[in-house]
Amino acid sequence: MTDPRIHERRVLVARQLGRRRRRRIVVAAVLVTLGLGGLALVHSSVFGAKNVEVSGDRHTPRAAVLRAAGLIGAPPLVDLDAAAIASRVDRLPWVASATVDISWPSTVSIRLKERVPVAAVQLAAGGFAICDPTGRVLEDVATRPPSLPLVATGGPVGPPGSSLAPAERELALVAADMPESMVRLSRVIVSSSEGAEVLLADGIKALVGSQASLTEKFVSLATVLHHGGLGGVAEIDLRVPSAPVLIR
């Protein structure tokens, strides 16, 4: 026959073990609830991108940056990828590069480095496309900015964000090195079998050739034009900038 005291101790131990199991179950349930609650919290608007700071956006509308970045509606910061955001913003026409920083609890900073316009291209439908030195089309405008030289194209020009054809990209590089003081003296930069040519306002053609030594070539051209005496001159060959050749 079992000792009553032994039986009582067994019952007590069983009850203690049962209470411990119930406490573990309750603690586990609380932890799961807290975990799910915390997960829901970080995915909520409480930690959303409510404060978006954009800098360097001189030509790029803030609304366009927010759309490209995917930040409309203050999405949760936990779901954001800074590199992915920068990659999307980089595709905007004026943007050369974007740097993105995410700061908890609710801030996203986007710093833009915008492209530099160097040339204008006349559009078949009217107006002009503004381009950077790489031939990237930045914007369509109604009138040509007086500080930008005109570049001739051999075909249609795509929308902002697209690129000029390779031949026109080379002309954009020439335009990038043209001094602003010479823009008013020129009509258009064109491509020829001998390289780039600048058609001047007085009808003279300046043969630039390749993109080598562009600064020296334009200094040489400015020197020739300054000295005058160009009556009967049809072409100025600048391919050797230290020795320009006047062709009558």
C-alpha positions in Angstrom: 0.0 0.0 0.0 1.4 3.4 -1.0 2.3 5.8 1.7 -0.2 8.7 1.7 2.6 11.2 2.1 4.3 9.9 -1.0 1.1 10.1 -3.0 0.5 13.7 -1.7 4.0 14.7 -2.8 3.4 13.2 -6.3 0.2 15.1 -6.7 1.9 18.4 -5.6 4.8 17.9 -8.0 2.3 17.1 -10.8 0.4 20.3 -10.0 3.6 22.4 -10.0 4.7 20.9 -13.4 1.3 21.7 -14.8 1.5 25.3 -13.6 5.0 25.6 -15.1 3.7 24.3 -18.5 0.8 26.7 -18.4 3.2 29.6 -17.6 5.5 28.6 -20.5 2.5 28.5 -22.8 1.3 31.9 -21.7 4.7 33.4 -21.9 5.2 32.0 -25.4 1.8 33.3 -26.5 2.7 36.7 -25.1 6.0 36.7 -27.0 4.4 35.7 -30.2 1.7 38.4 -29.8 4.3 41.0 -29.1 6.4 39.9 -32.0 3.5 40.0 -34.4 2.5 43.3 -32.9 6.0 44.7 -33.3 6.2 43.4 -36.9 2.8 45.0 -37.7 4.0 48.3 -36.0 7.2 48.6 -38.1 5.1 47.9 -41.3 2.6 50.6 -40.3 2.4 54.3 -41.1 4.0 55.0 -37.6 7.4 54.2 -39.2 6.5 55.4 -42.7 8.5 57.7 -44.9 6.5 60.8 -43.8 9.5 63.1 -44.0 11.2 63.1 -47.5 14.0 65.5 -48.0 15.0 66.2 -51.6 18.0 68.4 -52.4 19.7 69.3 -55.7 16.4 69.3 -57.6 16.9 72.5 -59.6 15.3 71.1 -62.8 13.7 67.9 -61.5 10.2 68.3 -60.0 9.9 67.0 -56.5 6.7 65.2 -57.4 8.6 63.3 -60.1 11.3 62.3 -57.6 8.7 61.0 -55.2 7.0 59.0 -57.9 10.2 57.5 -59.2 11.4 56.7 -55.6 8.1 55.0 -54.8 7.6 57.2 -51.8 4.0 58.4 -52.5 1.8 57.5 -49.6 4.6 57.3 -47.0 5.5 53.5 -47.3 7.1 51.8 -44.2 10.8 52.4 -43.9 11.4 48.7 -43.3 10.2 47.9 -46.8 12.5 50.5 -48.5 15.8 49.8 -50.2 18.1 52.8 -50.6 20.0 51.4 -53.6 16.9 50.5 -55.4 15.4 53.9 -54.8 18.6 55.6 -56.1 18.6 53.4 -59.2 15.0 54.4 -60.0 15.6 58.1 -59.5 18.8 57.9 -61.7 16.5 57.2 -64.6 14.9 60.7 -64.5 16.1 62.8 -67.4 18.0 65.5 -65.5 19.5 63.2 -62.9 23.1 62.2 -63.3 23.2 60.4 -59.9 21.1 60.1 -56.8 22.2 59.3 -53.2 19.6 58.0 -50.8 19.8 57.8 -47.0 17.0 56.2 -44.8 16.8 57.4 -41.2 14.4 55.9 -38.6 11.8 56.6 -37.6 10.4 58.4 -40.7 13.0 60.2 -42.8 14.3 59.6 -46.3 16.9 61.9 -47.8 17.5 62.1 -51.5 20.4 64.1 -52.9 20.5 64.7 -56.6 23.4 65.6 -58.9 21.8 66.9 -62.0 23.2 66.9 -65.6 24.7 70.0 -67.3 22.9 71.2 -70.5 25.4 72.0 -73.3 23.4 71.9 -76.6 20.1 72.3 -78.2 18.6 70.2 -81.0 15.8 71.4 -83.2 12.7 69.1 -83.1 10.7 68.3 -86.2 7.5 69.1 -84.5 8.8 72.5 -83.3 10.7 73.6 -80.3 14.1 72.2 -79.1 15.5 69.4 -77.1 18.1 70.2 -74.5 21.0 67.8 -74.2 24.0 67.1 -71.9 27.6 66.2 -73.1 26.7 62.5 -73.3 23.8 63.2 -75.7 21.2 62.6 -73.0 18.0 64.4 -73.8 17.1 66.4 -70.7 14.0 68.5 -71.6 12.0 69.8 -74.5 11.6 73.6 -74.6 9.7 76.0 -76.9 12.7 78.3 -77.5 16.4 77.7 -77.6 18.3 79.1 -74.6 20.7 81.7 -76.0 23.7 80.2 -74.1 23.4 76.8 -75.8 24.8 76.1 -79.3 22.6 74.4 -81.8 23.4 70.8 -82.9 22.1 69.3 -86.2 20.7 65.8 -86.2 20.2 63.4 -89.0 17.1 61.8 -87.6 14.3 62.0 -85.1 15.1 62.9 -81.5 13.6 60.8 -78.7 11.8 62.0 -75.6 13.5 63.3 -72.4 15.5 60.5 -70.9 16.6 59.0 -74.2 19.9 59.6 -76.0 20.9 61.1 -79.3 22.4 58.9 -82.0 26.2 58.3 -81.8 27.1 60.9 -84.4 25.1 63.6 -82.6 26.6 62.6 -79.3 30.0 63.5 -80.7 28.6 66.9 -81.7 27.3 67.4 -78.2 30.9 67.0 -76.9 32.0 69.7 -79.3 29.1 71.9 -78.1 30.2 71.3 -74.5 33.6 72.9 -75.2 32.3 75.9 -77.2 32.8 79.1 -75.3 29.5 81.0 -74.6 31.0 84.1 -76.3 31.2 82.1 -79.5 27.7 80.7 -79.4 26.3 84.0 -80.7 28.7 83.8 -83.6 27.6 80.3 -84.7 24.5 79.0 -86.4 24.8 75.2 -86.0 27.3 72.4 -85.4 27.0 69.7 -88.0 28.7 66.4 -88.8 30.7 65.9 -92.0 32.9 63.3 -93.5 35.9 65.2 -92.0 34.4 65.4 -88.6 32.5 68.2 -86.8 32.0 71.5 -88.4 30.7 74.8 -87.0 28.7 76.9 -89.5 29.3 80.5 -88.4 26.7 83.2 -88.6 28.6 85.0 -91.4 28.5 82.0 -93.6 32.1 80.8 -92.9 32.6 77.1 -92.1 35.0 76.2 -89.3 36.3 72.6 -89.6 36.8 71.3 -86.1 37.4 67.6 -87.0 37.7 65.2 -84.1 37.0 65.9 -80.4 40.8 66.1 -79.7 42.1 69.5 -78.4 38.7 71.2 -78.6 39.6 74.0 -76.2 42.7 74.9 -78.3 40.6 74.7 -81.5 38.1 77.2 -80.2 40.8 79.5 -78.9 42.4 79.4 -82.3 39.0 80.2 -84.0 38.4 83.1 -81.6 41.9 84.5 -82.4 41.3 84.2 -86.2 37.9 85.9 -85.9 39.2 88.6 -83.7 41.9 89.6 -86.2 39.4 89.9 -89.0 40.4 90.2 -92.6 38.3 87.2 -93.6 36.9 88.6 -96.8 36.5 85.8 -99.3 37.2 83.1 -96.7 34.9 80.2 -97.0 36.4 77.8 -94.5 38.8 77.8 -91.5 40.5 74.5 -90.9 41.2 74.1 -87.2 42.3 70.5 -87.1 45.8 71.7 -86.2 44.8 74.4 -83.8 48.3 76.0 -83.6 48.2 76.5 -87.4 44.7 77.3 -88.6 44.3 77.3 -92.4 42.1 79.8 -94.2 40.5 78.5 -97.4 39.2 81.1 -99.8 
